[in-house]
Amino acid sequence: MIRVKKINKIYSNILRINQTSRHTLISLFQMFFITFFGFIATMYIARKTGPEIYGVYSLFIAYYSIITILRNFGFEQAAVKKISEGENQNSYFTAFLAINVISLPILLLILFIIQPYLSSINEYGLFNWMLLAVIISSIYTIFITSNFGTGKVGVFQAGLISDSFFRIIFQVIAVFFGYYIMGLVGGLIIGFIAGMIVNIPFNTLKLSYFSYAQFKTLMAFSLWVFLVNASFVLLSNIDKIAIGYYLSNADVGIYTIAFQLTSVATFGFMAFQSVIYPKISYMSINGEIEGIERLLSKSMTYSLSLAIPSLIGGFLLGYHILYYFYEASYASGYYSLIILFVCQIANVFVVLISTTITAMNMPKSTFKVTFFGTILNILLNILFIPLFGIIGAAISTLITMSIISTLLFISLSKLIKIKLEKTTFKNIIIAASAMLIPIAIYRLFVPIDNFFLVLLPILIGGIVYCTTLVKLDTAIRNEILDILIQMGIIHPKSPK
C-alpha cells in the first residue's frame, strides 16, 4: 500500500515538471520501452522465424511505408504545423480530416494497380493485410495529428507506447503458436488499433467549416513536406527493397536485423525529434531564435551521448550479439552493422536539423537536400549491392547520410548558429573512452561462447559509461537531479 502511494505521488509530481523536461522524459521512456522490449521480442521472433520470414515481414513494412506516404500527401505534418500555431485549429483539423476521407479510396485504388509488382507480398498472401493496415493507420493518423498539433505530446507518446506494446505482445504470442508471417503483420495492425484507442478520448478539436484559403495554406506547406517525407521514406526503405531484388528475402532479414540493432543509437534523437518540432514551430512564429539554438544544441549533444558509445559497443561486441542474441545466420551482418552504427552518428544531425528547418516553415530547403540524397542512394544501391551484397547497401547509406547531414548543416547555419555543447561533448568522448577499456580487456581475456558472456560486458560498459558521464558533466547531473527532485524521488536538501 505504501509503495502504491509512493508511485502515485511520483506520477503526480511528473505532471508538475516543466513542460519541455516532462515531454522529453516521457519521450525517452517511450523510446526506452520500444527499444528494450522491441529488442527482446525481435530476438525471439528472429530466432524462431529465421531470416527468410523476417525478411518478408521487413519487405512488407518497407512497401507499407512507401505506399502510405501517398496517403495524405504531406497534409499530416502540415496540419500539425498549422494547428500548433494556435489559430483556426478546428478548421485546419476538419480540412485535414476531409483530405483523408478523399485520399484513402485513391490510395486503395493505387494499391490494386501496383499489386502485380509486389511479388513477396503476393507470394505470402499479404495483399489484403496491406489494405487493412492502410485503412486502420489512416484513421489512427487523424487522432494523433489532432493531439500532437494541440500540444498533447504526452498523449501522443502514450499512444506510441501502446502501439508498440500491443504489437510486440501479439507478435510474440502469434509466433509462439506458429503463426509466423500472419502473426507479425497482424501485430502491426493490432498496434495501430491500440494507439488509436488511447488517442481518441483526448481529441478536443471539433468539426468546423474551413475556407479555400485555409485548404490552400495546407496545400502550399504540404507539398514540400510530402516531398521531404517521401525522400526520407525512400532513404529508409530502398536498401531493403533493392536487397530483395538483387539478393534474397533471407538477406533482407539479416540486413534488417543489423539495422534494427543500431536503433539503440537512435534512442536519443528520436525522443528529441518528437518533442522539438511543435516547440520550434512556436518559437519560430514568435522570433525566438536563441531559444531554437539552445534547444537544437542540447538535442544534438544529448543524442550523441547514446550514438557514440553505441558505435563503440557495436564494434567490440556486435558479431557476438548477432550470433548469440539472434542466431548464427545473422552474424554475417556484422560488417554492415558497424557501417550502419556510423550512419546513426550522421543521422543525429540529419533528423534534428531537418526537423528544425521544417518546423521553421522552410521544408523546401530540406527537400532539395533529401531529394538529391534519395537519388544518390538509389544509384549507389544499384551499383554496390550486386558487387558487395548487404555491405554495399550499408556503404550506400553511409555515403548518402554523410552528404545529406553536411548539406543540411550548411543550409540551416545560414539562419541560426549550430553548435554542440562543447563541455558535454568532451565529457561524452571521455566517458566513451573509459567504457572502451573494460570491454576491450574483457574481449582480450574472456572467450565469448554464450548469451550471458555477451550480456556481461554490455552491462559493465553501460555502467562505466553512465557513471563516468554523470560524474564528469555538471549540466547533465544537475538536470537529472532537478527532475528527480521535481518527481519527489529525491529531497531538495539532499546533497548533490
Secondary structure by P-SEA (a helix, b strand, c coil): caaaaaaaaaaaaaaaccaaaaaaaaaaaaaaaaaaaaaaaaaaaaaaacaaaaaaaaaaaaaaaaaacccccaaaaaaaaaaaaccaaaaaaaaaaaaaaaaaaaaaaaaaaacccaaaaaaaccaaaaaaaaaaaaaaaaaaaaaaaacaaaaaaaaaaaaaaaaaaaaaaaaaaccaaaaaaaaaaaaaaaaaaaccccccccbbbbcaaaaaaaaaaaaaaaaaaaaaaaaacaaaaaaaacccaaaaaaaaaaaaaaccccccaaaaaacaaaaaaaaaaacaaaaaaaaaaaaaaaaaacaaaaaaaaaacaaaaaacccccccccaaaaaaaaaaaaaaaaaaaaaaaaaaaaccaaaaaaaaaaaaaaaaaaaaccccccaaaaaaaaaaaaaaaaaaaaaaaaaacbbbbcaaaaaaaaaaaaaaaaaaaaaaaaccccccaaaaaaaaaaaaaaaaaaaaaccaaaaaaaaaaaaaaccccccccc
